[in-house]
Amino acid sequence: MESRTLGRTNLSVSPVCVGTSALGGFAELFGYDVSEDTAVATIRRVFDGPFTFIDTANEYGHGGDSERRIGRAIAEHGGLPEGVLVATKVDPKPGSDDFSGDRVRASVEESLERLGLDVLPLVHLHDPQKITFEEAVGPGGAWEALLALRDEGVIGSLGVAGGSPDLQRRYLATGAVDVVLSHNRYTLVDSSAETLIDDVVATGAAFVNAAPFGGGMLVKGPDVVSSYAYTPASDDTLARVRGMQDACREYDVPLAAAALQFSLRDRRIASTVVGMSEPSRIDATVALADHPIPDELWDRILPLAALGRSGV
């Protein structure tokens, strides 16, 4: 799989990024558990290729289990394979709303220890809506701490993950953002990040698109998963996705292949984050990315997708 440059950084990534929130074993959110051995085996399988980009966060799992399990896989492999990038995110302490600069430093230290790395090449401010922009960029704030950690060489590049497009634009305007990660806002159902992508690319930063399947609807179909991004979808949205699904069936194309390639085919997007919960998901995702989709099918699907947030 070809590599893409991550914006103005010197980092190269695969077009598909391995999402690891489920690898923390968070059954309360996902409805299923992932054992530690399965999680480690999944990351070990990732190391065999073709994906070279792994996304995690301090808060994923119980007490950082996602990072801890990735760290175990790295240790068992004898170190992080050359060319593989692990990005993480800073978070408040579980059960706390403390997102101060001191907490950010503690979050980074925890991530370094769990992952077994000396430097974190890419760190995102995670869900920045948890505090106001003014709190984050003010004296002693989260953003100030991240900038200092970058200057100290503890962090390589900075990103903002989650939050509304308008809030992400405010961070982008600081000039210090290297990567913007958005989820559930550029899919076959919701294209509300369209102008944000243009804004990000115009600054030289990279745009990373997460959750192309919208929480499962664009894999299993609207009659099996009737919610979008874990929120009940309207009848209009369900009808739109049924139309996409029917068109895909006519051409013998999985709906999930169209959902994934909708993101992959957009050259403005540096990488697309797909959640992986077991080793077999790597090969399954490769198959979806490689599945032929004729232009005639895109002609049927894209007008339905172009409605944006209509009915979400």
SULRA-V144737 format. One record per residue. RES is the residue in one letter. SS is DSSP state (alpha for helix, beta for strand, coil for the rest). PHI is phi in degrees with one decimal (NA if undefined). D_CENTER is the distance of its C-alpha to the mean C-alpha in whole Angstrom. Layout:
res:ss:phi:d_center
RES:SS:PHI:D_CENTER
RES:SS:PHI:D_CENTER
This chain:
res:ss:phi:d_center
M:coil:NA:18
E:coil:-60.3:19
S:beta:-98.4:17
R:beta:-125.5:16
T:beta:-75.9:16
L:coil:-86.2:14
G:coil:58.2:16
R:coil:-86.9:19
T:coil:-76.0:18
N:coil:-96.6:20
L:coil:-94.8:16
S:beta:-114.3:16
V:beta:-136.7:13
S:beta:-77.8:13
P:coil:-61.6:12
V:beta:-106.3:10
C:beta:-108.6:7
V:beta:-84.1:8
G:beta:-83.4:6
T:coil:-124.2:9
S:coil:-62.4:9
A:alpha:-70.6:12
L:alpha:-69.5:14
G:alpha:-79.7:15
G:coil:75.9:17
F:coil:-92.5:17
A:alpha:-63.7:19
E:alpha:-61.3:20
L:alpha:-90.7:16
F:alpha:-93.8:16
G:coil:84.0:19
Y:coil:-150.9:20
D:coil:-105.5:20
V:coil:-127.0:19
S:coil:-70.9:21
E:alpha:-61.3:21
D:alpha:-63.8:23
T:alpha:-65.6:20
A:alpha:-61.9:17
V:alpha:-65.2:19
A:alpha:-62.7:20
T:alpha:-63.8:17
I:alpha:-66.4:16
R:alpha:-60.8:19
R:alpha:-67.7:19
V:alpha:-58.6:16
F:coil:-62.2:18
D:coil:-80.3:21
G:coil:96.9:18
P:coil:-94.9:17
F:coil:-87.3:14
T:coil:-119.3:14
F:beta:-130.5:10
I:beta:-122.5:9
D:beta:-116.1:6
T:coil:-140.6:8
A:coil:-157.9:10
N:coil:-57.9:14
E:coil:-89.8:14
Y:coil:-64.7:12
G:coil:83.8:15
H:coil:-94.6:19
G:coil:65.4:20
G:coil:83.8:17
D:alpha:-62.5:17
S:alpha:-61.8:14
E:alpha:-61.4:15
R:alpha:-62.2:18
R:alpha:-71.9:18
I:alpha:-63.0:16
G:alpha:-60.8:19
R:alpha:-64.5:21
A:alpha:-63.3:20
I:alpha:-62.0:20
A:alpha:-63.8:24
E:alpha:-66.3:25
H:alpha:-79.5:24
G:coil:87.8:26
G:coil:123.5:23
L:coil:-71.3:20
P:coil:-59.3:21
E:coil:-59.2:21
G:coil:89.2:19
V:coil:-94.5:16
L:beta:-110.9:13
V:beta:-109.6:12
A:beta:-106.5:10
T:beta:-132.1:10
K:beta:-138.9:11
V:beta:-89.1:14
D:coil:-141.4:15
P:coil:-63.1:19
K:coil:-63.1:21
P:coil:-50.8:21
G:coil:81.6:23
S:coil:-126.2:23
D:coil:-106.3:23
D:coil:-76.4:23
F:coil:-123.1:21
S:coil:-79.2:24
G:alpha:-61.3:24
D:alpha:-62.4:25
R:alpha:-66.1:23
V:alpha:-60.9:20
R:alpha:-62.5:22
A:alpha:-66.0:23
S:alpha:-60.3:19
V:alpha:-64.4:19
E:alpha:-62.0:22
E:alpha:-61.3:21
S:alpha:-65.5:17
L:alpha:-58.9:20
E:alpha:-66.6:22
R:alpha:-65.1:20
L:alpha:-79.4:18
G:coil:72.8:22
L:coil:-111.1:21
D:coil:-88.6:23
V:coil:-137.4:20
L:beta:-100.1:17
P:beta:-68.3:16
L:beta:-148.3:13
V:beta:-128.7:12
H:beta:-102.5:11
L:beta:-76.7:13
H:beta:-92.1:11
D:coil:47.9:12
P:alpha:-62.9:15
Q:alpha:-67.5:17
K:alpha:-66.6:18
I:coil:-136.8:21
T:coil:-75.1:22
F:alpha:-60.4:22
E:alpha:-63.6:25
E:alpha:-64.2:25
A:alpha:-66.9:22
V:alpha:-92.3:24
G:coil:-76.6:27
P:coil:-56.0:29
G:coil:75.1:28
G:coil:-86.0:24
A:alpha:-62.4:21
W:alpha:-69.9:20
E:alpha:-60.1:24
A:alpha:-66.0:23
L:alpha:-64.1:20
L:alpha:-62.3:22
A:alpha:-66.1:25
L:alpha:-64.7:23
R:alpha:-66.2:21
D:alpha:-64.9:25
E:coil:-79.9:26
G:coil:86.2:24
V:coil:-77.9:22
I:beta:-119.6:19
G:beta:-86.8:18
S:beta:-126.2:16
L:beta:-114.3:15
G:beta:-139.0:12
V:beta:-126.3:11
A:beta:-118.4:8
G:coil:89.5:9
G:coil:86.9:13
S:coil:-73.5:15
P:alpha:-55.0:15
D:alpha:-64.7:18
L:alpha:-68.4:17
Q:alpha:-63.9:15
R:alpha:-63.3:18
R:alpha:-64.7:20
Y:alpha:-68.4:18
L:alpha:-59.2:18
A:coil:-68.6:21
T:coil:-70.7:22
G:coil:83.1:22
A:coil:-102.3:20
V:coil:-84.3:16
D:coil:-95.6:15
V:beta:-141.3:11
V:beta:-115.1:10
L:beta:-111.1:6
S:beta:-122.8:7
H:beta:-125.5:6
N:coil:64.2:9
R:coil:-119.5:11
Y:coil:-147.4:12
T:coil:-137.5:13
L:coil:-64.4:16
V:coil:-101.8:17
D:coil:-130.9:16
S:coil:-113.2:16
S:coil:-69.6:16
A:coil:-89.5:14
E:alpha:-52.5:16
T:alpha:-73.0:19
L:alpha:-62.5:16
I:alpha:-58.1:15
D:alpha:-60.8:18
D:alpha:-63.6:19
V:alpha:-63.7:16
V:alpha:-62.1:17
A:alpha:-63.2:21
T:alpha:-85.7:20
G:coil:92.7:19
A:coil:-78.7:16
A:beta:-106.8:13
F:beta:-109.3:10
V:beta:-114.2:7
N:beta:-106.3:6
A:beta:-109.2:4
A:coil:64.2:6
P:coil:-67.2:9
F:coil:-97.0:12
G:coil:62.2:12
G:coil:88.4:12
G:coil:121.4:15
M:alpha:-58.4:17
L:alpha:-87.3:16
V:alpha:-111.2:17
K:alpha:-92.0:20
G:coil:94.8:21
P:coil:-71.0:22
D:coil:-84.2:25
V:coil:-103.1:24
V:coil:-117.5:21
S:coil:-96.6:22
S:beta:-115.0:19
Y:beta:-121.3:16
A:coil:53.9:13
Y:coil:65.6:16
T:beta:-124.2:18
P:beta:-53.8:22
A:coil:-90.8:22
S:coil:-76.9:25
D:alpha:-61.9:27
D:alpha:-64.0:27
T:alpha:-64.8:23
L:alpha:-59.7:24
A:alpha:-67.3:27
R:alpha:-60.7:24
V:alpha:-69.7:22
R:alpha:-61.9:25
G:alpha:-62.9:27
M:alpha:-64.0:24
Q:alpha:-62.4:24
D:alpha:-62.3:28
A:alpha:-64.9:28
C:alpha:-62.9:25
R:alpha:-62.3:28
E:alpha:-61.4:31
Y:coil:-104.8:29
D:coil:56.2:28
V:coil:-117.8:24
P:coil:-61.3:22
L:alpha:-56.2:20
A:alpha:-63.1:17
A:alpha:-65.8:18
A:alpha:-65.3:18
A:alpha:-63.7:15
L:alpha:-70.2:13
Q:alpha:-71.8:15
F:alpha:-55.9:15
S:alpha:-82.0:12
L:alpha:-63.9:13
R:coil:-77.7:17
D:coil:-89.1:16
R:coil:-70.5:17
R:coil:-72.6:15
I:beta:-94.3:12
A:beta:-70.4:11
S:beta:-158.4:9
T:beta:-119.9:7
V:beta:-85.1:4
V:beta:-121.6:7
G:beta:-66.8:8
M:coil:-123.7:11
S:coil:-119.4:14
E:coil:-161.1:17
P:coil:-55.9:18
S:alpha:-64.6:19
R:alpha:-66.4:16
I:alpha:-65.8:15
D:alpha:-65.0:19
A:alpha:-64.1:18
T:alpha:-70.2:15
V:alpha:-58.8:17
A:alpha:-63.2:20
L:alpha:-66.6:17
A:alpha:-68.1:16
D:alpha:-95.2:20
H:coil:-64.4:22
P:coil:-63.0:24
I:coil:-127.8:24
P:coil:-70.5:27
D:alpha:-58.9:27
E:alpha:-61.8:29
L:alpha:-71.6:27
W:alpha:-59.9:24
D:alpha:-62.4:27
R:alpha:-83.8:27
I:alpha:-81.6:24
L:alpha:-61.0:23
P:alpha:-61.1:25
L:alpha:-71.2:24
A:alpha:-71.6:20
A:coil:-67.3:22
L:coil:-70.8:23
G:coil:65.7:20
R:coil:-85.3:20
S:coil:-54.4:23
G:coil:86.3:24
V:coil:-68.3:20
